[in-house]
Amino acid sequence: MGVKALWQCDRDGKMFTSKKEADAHDQMLELAEAIAAAIGENIADIEEQKLDDIGRLIARNKDLFTKAFKGKTEELSKLDFAEPADDEKNITPLKKVN
């Protein structure tokens, strides 16, 4: 039986097969949190879940938003609203040994 190294994201516990992917996901979540906080401080009465969704949407699609801010607003038509699919289907859970 082979052994596969896994990295766990500090912020949400998702597991990744490479440190680079885990770090990138963690940085995306950090950016999403900062965006949500900034919006929440400046716009009243937005539910916390909605703020989190907005922050993640912008953070996951930061390259498209960057292009849109530079005048290519058509890039926003390519926004990805879905959360990335978990790779947990490819991960065998660890069994507890008594």
C-alpha positions in Angstrom: 0.0 0.0 0.0 1.4 3.4 -1.0 1.6 6.4 1.1 0.6 9.8 -0.2 1.6 13.0 1.5 -1.3 15.5 2.1 -1.3 19.1 3.2 -4.2 20.6 5.1 -5.2 24.2 4.7 -5.0 26.1 8.0 -8.2 28.1 7.5 -10.8 25.6 6.4 -9.2 22.2 6.8 -9.4 21.2 3.1 -6.7 18.6 2.1 -4.4 19.0 -0.9 -1.8 16.7 -2.5 0.8 19.5 -2.8 2.0 22.2 -0.5 1.8 24.7 -3.3 -1.9 24.1 -3.8 -2.6 24.2 -0.1 -0.7 27.5 0.3 -2.5 29.0 -2.7 -5.9 28.0 -1.3 -5.0 29.4 2.1 -3.9 32.7 0.5 -7.2 32.8 -1.5 -9.1 32.4 1.7 -7.1 35.1 3.4 -7.8 37.5 0.6 -11.5 36.6 0.7 -11.6 37.3 4.4 -10.0 40.7 3.9 -12.4 41.6 1.1 -15.4 40.5 3.1 -14.2 42.6 6.1 -13.7 45.7 3.9 -17.1 45.4 2.3 -18.8 44.7 5.7 -17.2 47.8 7.2 -18.4 50.0 4.4 -21.8 48.6 3.5 -24.4 48.1 6.3 -26.8 45.2 6.7 -25.2 42.5 4.6 -25.5 39.1 6.2 -22.2 37.5 7.2 -22.7 34.5 4.9 -23.3 36.9 1.9 -20.1 38.8 2.8 -18.2 35.5 2.9 -19.7 34.5 -0.5 -18.8 37.9 -2.1 -15.2 37.7 -0.7 -14.7 34.2 -2.0 -16.1 35.0 -5.4 -13.8 38.0 -5.8 -10.7 36.2 -4.4 -11.2 33.1 -6.6 -11.6 35.3 -9.7 -9.1 37.9 -8.8 -7.4 37.7 -12.3 -10.7 38.4 -14.0 -11.4 41.3 -11.7 -7.9 42.7 -12.3 -8.5 42.7 -16.0 -12.0 44.3 -15.5 -10.5 47.1 -13.4 -8.1 47.8 -16.2 -11.0 48.4 -18.6 -11.7 44.9 -19.9 -15.2 44.7 -18.3 -16.2 41.8 -20.6 -13.9 39.6 -18.5 -16.5 39.6 -15.8 -18.8 37.5 -18.0 -16.3 34.6 -17.3 -16.8 34.7 -13.5 -16.9 31.3 -11.8 -19.6 31.3 -9.1 -19.1 27.7 -8.0 -16.8 26.6 -5.2 -14.0 24.5 -6.6 -14.8 20.7 -6.3 -13.1 18.9 -3.5 -10.5 16.3 -4.4 -11.6 14.2 -1.4 -12.9 11.5 -3.9 -9.2 10.8 -4.6 -8.2 10.6 -1.0 -8.5 7.5 1.2 -9.4 8.5 4.7 -7.1 7.3 7.5 -8.4 4.5 9.6 -8.2 4.7 13.3 -6.1 1.9 14.8 -7.0 0.7 18.3 
